[in-house]
């Protein structure tokens, strides 16, 4: 408040029109008041961590209000629901974990055109549509491209999973790959092995992607294609 008064006097002294001022609630974090002296996160640190600018804007425009924090794609969209009358006087809590959550939600709803100029070489619109619902930071797309289009180190299966994946490779050779091979593959394996649930799906995901979680397997398997999928299933069953 005291700073604003001095600034208004400076505008007056220069014969200029002062802007409209508003006072938001004090932002606090776990260590107390946000302060550079306390090592609080600045914009540079958030940018380096892969946080989208609009994720920060979306959060800051709601901190100190009772309105839900919703990721917005542009400042114009964010401004439509912005009103200083919604802000309270009590200190508002700034949580980096909440920033991360908003960032992930924002990415999940961004179109290819919104990120095309920042994606790694070789990433297509189809890749983005497949991956965007399973990433927290844009930089993770580069980690997924070898899974979709290249070679990955496949971990060796253990115990009964070895025989199961060998059967999966044989079944993959017989299903129709012109449509949606995932339901056909899993149905055949469920019938031939009696497996279901996690014991059916997790070994397949692990062998095909090298990961425990990720995008929906149906679209992902279509991207992998028959030859790459069979090679990974074989490798995981024999490594």
Phi, psi and omega per residue, in radians:
X1 nan -0.784 -3.125
X2 -1.145 -0.635 3.109
X3 -1.112 -0.715 -3.110
X4 -1.098 -0.675 -3.139
X5 -1.078 -0.760 3.115
X6 -1.130 -0.718 -3.136
X7 -1.126 -0.673 3.103
X8 -1.121 -0.688 3.101
X9 -1.100 -0.624 3.122
X10 -1.164 -0.738 3.074
X11 -1.058 -0.789 -3.134
X12 -1.075 -0.710 -3.103
X13 -1.138 -0.502 -3.140
X14 -1.625 0.076 3.138
X15 1.205 0.435 -3.107
X16 -1.874 2.772 3.119
X17 -1.479 2.169 -3.126
X18 -1.308 2.524 3.072
X19 -1.263 2.916 3.041
X20 -1.331 2.323 -3.123
X21 -1.886 2.583 3.022
X22 -2.437 2.618 -3.099
X23 -1.958 2.049 3.088
X24 -1.594 2.903 3.119
X25 -1.149 2.680 3.090
X26 -1.151 2.339 3.076
X27 -1.550 2.306 3.118
X28 -2.235 2.717 3.080
X29 -2.205 -2.994 -3.084
X30 -1.038 -0.573 -3.112
X31 -1.534 0.053 -3.136
X32 1.972 -2.629 -3.121
X33 -0.999 2.349 3.092
X34 -1.101 2.258 -3.086
X35 -2.722 2.434 3.064
X36 -1.087 -0.557 -3.138
X37 -1.175 -0.427 3.136
X38 -1.646 0.050 3.111
X39 1.408 0.358 3.137
X40 -1.103 2.627 -3.078
X41 -1.123 2.326 3.035
X42 -1.854 3.089 -3.110
X43 -1.073 -0.688 3.141
X44 -1.044 -0.732 -3.133
X45 -1.183 -0.687 3.133
X46 -1.179 -0.682 3.111
X47 -1.123 -0.762 -3.137
X48 -1.116 -0.473 3.135
X49 -1.448 -0.015 3.090
X50 1.530 0.353 3.127
X51 -1.434 2.287 3.125
X52 -1.235 2.426 3.111
X53 -0.924 -0.729 -3.096
X54 -1.267 -0.318 3.031
X55 -1.202 -0.743 3.108
X56 -1.157 -0.813 -3.138
X57 -1.048 -0.733 -3.115
X58 -1.089 -0.668 3.134
X59 -1.275 -0.818 -3.081
X60 -1.118 -0.510 -3.134
X61 -1.288 -0.148 -3.129
X62 -2.084 -0.283 3.137
X63 -1.084 2.286 -3.122
X64 1.591 0.044 3.072
X65 -2.069 3.005 3.064
X66 -1.644 0.055 -3.125
X67 -1.329 2.548 3.097
X68 -1.207 2.548 3.089
X69 -1.418 2.061 -3.132
X70 -2.174 2.287 3.130
X71 -1.175 2.238 3.113
X72 -2.034 2.529 -3.038
X73 -1.456 -0.317 -3.096
X74 -2.592 2.791 3.088
X75 -1.133 -0.614 3.133
X76 -1.089 -0.748 3.117
X77 -1.153 -0.677 3.140
X78 -1.180 -0.641 -3.083
X79 -1.180 -0.423 -3.099
X80 -1.049 -0.553 -3.128
X81 -1.945 0.316 -3.061
X82 -1.658 2.277 3.129
X83 -2.645 2.175 -3.127
X84 -1.111 -0.350 3.134
X85 -1.154 -0.305 -3.127
X86 -1.410 -0.240 -3.055
X87 -1.477 2.375 3.103
X88 -1.602 -3.135 -3.108
X89 -1.637 -0.365 -3.074
X90 -1.229 2.611 3.080
X91 -0.963 2.487 -3.124
X92 -1.849 2.400 -3.067
X93 -1.550 2.126 3.107
X94 -1.734 2.061 -3.054
X95 -2.107 2.108 3.128
X96 -1.077 -0.556 3.107
X97 -1.109 -0.620 3.108
X98 -1.219 -0.617 3.065
X99 -1.052 -0.770 3.129
X100 -1.081 -0.706 3.140
X101 -1.134 -0.763 3.128
X102 -1.138 -0.668 3.134
X103 -1.075 -0.780 3.130
X104 -1.108 -0.780 3.141
X105 -1.086 -0.678 3.126
X106 -1.107 -0.826 3.140
X107 -1.060 -0.631 -3.112
X108 -1.093 -0.391 -3.068
X109 -1.921 0.005 -3.136
X110 -1.371 2.443 3.071
X111 -1.423 2.852 3.130
X112 -0.979 -0.697 -3.122
X113 -1.087 -0.465 -3.119
X114 -1.281 -0.387 -3.032
X115 -2.212 -0.048 -2.994
X116 -0.937 -0.699 -3.079
X117 -1.343 -0.070 3.137
X118 -2.039 0.027 3.110
X119 -1.458 2.681 3.116
X120 -1.159 2.737 3.114
X121 -0.975 2.402 3.103
X122 1.642 -0.237 3.133
X123 -1.355 2.185 -3.092
X124 -1.764 3.001 3.084
X125 -1.096 -0.670 3.103
X126 -1.092 -0.692 3.098
X127 -1.071 -0.805 -3.118
X128 -1.083 -0.809 -3.129
X129 -1.079 -0.538 3.119
X130 -1.323 -0.684 -2.972
X131 -1.612 -0.473 -2.926
X132 -1.027 -0.500 3.141
X133 -1.369 -0.026 -3.057
X134 -2.257 0.323 3.118
X135 -2.136 2.637 3.093
X136 -1.800 -0.414 3.135
X137 -2.400 2.568 -3.079
X138 -1.058 -0.567 -3.119
X139 -1.096 -0.288 -3.127
X140 -1.232 -0.318 3.129
X141 -1.032 -0.717 -3.131
X142 -1.061 -0.581 3.131
X143 -1.238 -0.461 -3.093
X144 -1.517 -0.379 -3.063
X145 -1.033 -0.735 3.072
X146 -1.084 -0.561 3.111
X147 -1.130 -0.702 -3.076
X148 -1.392 -0.676 -2.939
X149 -2.240 -0.066 -3.031
X150 -2.188 -2.594 3.141
X151 -1.944 2.467 3.108
X152 -2.285 2.741 3.042
X153 -1.389 1.997 -3.094
X154 -1.632 2.222 3.130
X155 -1.272 2.488 3.133
X156 -1.197 2.375 3.077
X157 -1.272 2.799 -3.118
X158 -2.120 2.642 3.033
X159 0.987 -2.347 -3.092
X160 -1.157 -0.318 -3.135
X161 -1.123 -0.438 3.122
X162 -1.099 -0.874 3.127
X163 -1.137 -0.666 -3.141
X164 -1.067 -0.762 -3.114
X165 -1.276 -0.533 3.032
X166 -1.122 -0.716 3.064
X167 -1.124 -0.643 3.135
X168 -1.121 -0.688 3.114
X169 -1.122 -0.708 3.106
X170 -1.142 -0.721 -3.132
X171 -1.173 -0.625 3.141
X172 -1.122 -0.490 3.132
X173 -1.259 -0.325 -3.037
X174 -1.811 -0.306 -3.082
X175 -1.349 2.833 3.123
X176 -1.471 2.017 -3.102
X177 -1.625 0.048 -3.125
X178 -1.370 -0.311 -3.140
X179 -2.024 -1.958 -3.134
X180 -2.064 1.667 -3.009
X181 -1.283 -0.376 -3.035
X182 -1.061 -0.889 3.121
X183 -1.064 -0.663 3.132
X184 -1.135 -0.748 -3.130
X185 -1.134 -0.859 -3.087
X186 -1.187 -0.618 3.106
X187 -1.138 -0.741 3.128
X188 -1.111 -0.712 -3.125
X189 -1.254 -0.635 3.097
X190 -1.085 -0.692 -3.128
X191 -1.263 -0.683 -3.053
X192 -1.461 -0.445 -3.068
X193 -1.977 -0.334 -3.095
X194 1.398 0.016 3.129
X195 -1.317 2.667 3.048
X196 -2.730 2.944 3.119
X197 1.095 -2.476 -3.065
X198 -1.079 -0.667 -3.103
X199 -1.141 -0.371 3.094
X200 -1.556 -0.854 -2.970
X201 -1.459 -0.654 -3.034
X202 -1.145 -0.789 3.115
X203 -1.054 -0.609 3.117
X204 -1.158 -0.826 3.123
X205 -1.053 -0.781 -3.099
X206 -1.084 -0.727 -3.116
X207 -1.253 -0.664 -3.046
X208 -1.428 -0.493 -3.069
X209 -2.107 -0.287 -3.063
X210 1.320 0.200 -3.085
X211 -2.300 2.780 -3.137
X212 -1.517 -0.286 -3.127
X213 -2.618 2.933 -3.134
X214 2.773 -2.806 -3.101
X215 -1.086 2.878 3.077
X216 -0.968 2.344 -2.997
X217 -1.242 -0.507 -3.137
X218 -1.010 -1.052 3.109
X219 -1.087 -0.619 -3.121
X220 -1.122 -0.722 -3.118
X221 -1.145 -0.614 3.102
X222 -1.122 -0.629 3.102
X223 -1.204 -0.728 -3.138
X224 -1.060 -0.766 -3.114
X225 1.473 2.860 -3.031
X226 -1.077 -0.890 -3.037
X227 -1.121 -0.804 -3.115
X228 -1.166 -0.707 -3.134
X229 -1.123 -0.803 -3.137
X230 -1.112 -0.694 -3.133
X231 -1.096 -0.707 -3.129
X232 -1.245 -0.659 3.097
X233 -1.124 -0.743 3.111
X234 -1.108 -0.799 -3.102
X235 -1.077 -0.719 -3.115
X236 -1.218 -0.464 -3.119
X237 -1.488 -0.269 -3.065
X238 -2.094 -0.238 -3.087
X239 -1.107 nan nan
